[in-house]
Every structure is written in structure tokens, then in C-alpha cells.
Amino acid sequence: MSTLLPEEIQHLVMMAAHAPSVHNTQPWRFAPTSDGLRVECDRSRQLGVIDPEGRELLLSCGASLHHLQVAARALGLDAEIAVEVRDDTVALVRLARGVPATEAEVESAVAILHRHTHRGRFTDEAVSAEDLNRVLLAVESELGLLRVVHQDELVAVEVVVSRAEQSLQSLDGYAGELARWLWHGLPDEDRGDGLPQDAIDHDPTRAESLEGRQFDGGPSPPAQDPGCGAPDRRAAYLGW
Ligand SMILES: Cc1cc2nc3c(=O)[nH]c(=O)nc-3n(C[C@H](O)[C@H](O)[C@H](O)COP(=O)(O)O)c2cc1C
């Protein structure tokens, strides 16, 4: 750690905070250690109604770990991750200088700054077998599981998704929890959290019939400042 520059740590934490998280709660914290960073979950950001066991909170922290590791490689750093879920700790990340980054590693890190959740319209253009295969390989390389749904299975998936949505909506406190995270995050912190306005799909011409989570029905969105893009994400770093 001593050989790492404060700017490098700052950059890694910023990149980790670009990860996707449930309701954009960004339920992570980063603390310096003698040889890297400790990633903690922030239970004050857990969705107690729809995520009482903290599974989605942990998945979100896992996504930030992934981004941290990818960003480290682009700086020529090796991030060795020891997952250690205990109390609020999620993982310990040891950082050490490694071989210089390859072009592909830099490209992956740059993609972090451009990625975002797509909630708008999909076209009915088929995804090519080649692209599908690239996605499958990428998922496998992260030991993930991707199940491609074929046309004849769509109705079954629609039924499962819509039942899941109905059962979530019937939970006590569901609407209040959603409203708390719509358009903004926790009031005392300004870190670009909370669900953005594009979470609600106003497009009546959606090509696909599959419904996602329903974000409508909450408070009205604030007027948007034209020309102002997504807010910067500021991470909770306990070292500065
Ligand atoms: C564990 C997890 C669950 C999520 N669930 C949903 C969901 O049900 N519906 C949805 O539209 N987005 C979902 N998202 C995407 C988040 O809302 C999104 O990551 C967050 O708003 C930040 O936006 P970004 O991904 O564009 O950076 C989920 C993300 C994670 C990590």
C-alpha cells in the first residue's frame, strides 16, 4: 500500500462507486488498510422492505468490487480480493503493482464510465449469435450464470416477473421505501444516489412486452436542469 499514491486510491474508489446497485442505493464504504482497501456494506442504505436479508445489498457491493478490480488493472495494479462477509465487512482487497495494463484492460476500465442500466425501449432486432456468445463468455469468465430466454419461453418469464412484482407491491412499506429512493438518495449525502428519472419508462411504443420493476406511482420528479447530465458519484471513503 505504501507504494500506492493517494490519487490512485481515490481513482479506484471513484471507479468502484460507478457500479450498479439496487435502487442506486450505493450501499458500500471503502476504508484504507495497510496493503489496500476494505470494502464494507452500509446497512443504513439497505432496502429493509424488499431486501430484508441484504442479498441485493451484497450483490451491489460485489459489483463495486468488480469495478475496483478492473480499474486497478488499468493502472497496472493487481487487486487480490478476499471475500470475507462478517459484520459490515464484505471483502479485503490487497493492491500490489503488477505488469503494465494491456489495451483491453484499459478499454474495460473506460467502459465503467460509460455503462448504465438501460430501461428504455428495445428494438425487435435479433441479437447476433456472435454478440450473444461474447456476452456468454464474459459472464462465464466472471463465474456468472446467464440463461438465454428463447421466444417460446417468454410467456412463462412474463408470468414469473409479473407475479414477483405483485408480491413485492403487496409488502407493507413498499411504496414508502420506493419513494424514499426515487429521484434522490439519502438527504444528508450528495453522492448522485437514488433512482434517476429514466427509471420510469414513459415510452408507449415499447417493442417488448416484458415488464420490469414498476417505479411509477411515487412523488413527481423534480424539474431537470437541461444540460445537466447524471450527477457525479461520490463514494464513501473513510480515509479522507
Ligand atoms: C442487485 C441489483 C438489483 C437491481 N434491480 C433492478 C430492477 O429490478 N429494475 C431495474 O430497472 N433496475 C435494477 N437494477 C439497476 C439499478 O437500478 C441501477 O444499477 C442503479 O439505478 C444505478 O444506475 P446505473 O446502473 O445506470 O449506474 C438493479 C441493480 C442491482 C445491482
The ligand as an ORCA input file, in Angstrom:
! r2SCAN-3c Opt
* xyz 0 1
  C     -28.807     -6.138     -7.194
  C     -29.415     -5.169     -8.180
  C     -30.789     -5.213     -8.473
  C     -31.368     -4.334     -9.399
  N     -32.721     -4.402     -9.670
  C     -33.258     -3.632    -10.644
  C     -34.639     -3.761    -11.034
  O     -35.357     -4.603    -10.512
  N     -35.111     -2.970    -12.032
  C     -34.314     -2.042    -12.656
  O     -34.797     -1.333    -13.554
  N     -33.025     -1.877    -12.305
  C     -32.477     -2.656    -11.332
  N     -31.142     -2.531    -11.003
  C     -30.347     -1.470    -11.644
  C     -30.211     -0.270    -10.688
  O     -31.433      0.407    -10.516
  C     -29.132      0.653    -11.258
  O     -27.897     -0.022    -11.219
  C     -28.999      1.945    -10.466
  O     -30.136      2.752    -10.625
  C     -27.755      2.736    -10.911
  O     -27.861      3.076    -12.288
  P     -26.763      2.611    -13.345
  O     -26.746      1.106    -13.378
  O     -27.213      3.232    -14.621
  O     -25.420      3.133    -12.878
  C     -30.541     -3.388    -10.067
  C     -29.154     -3.339     -9.791
  C     -28.595     -4.239     -8.872
  C     -27.094     -4.198     -8.608
*
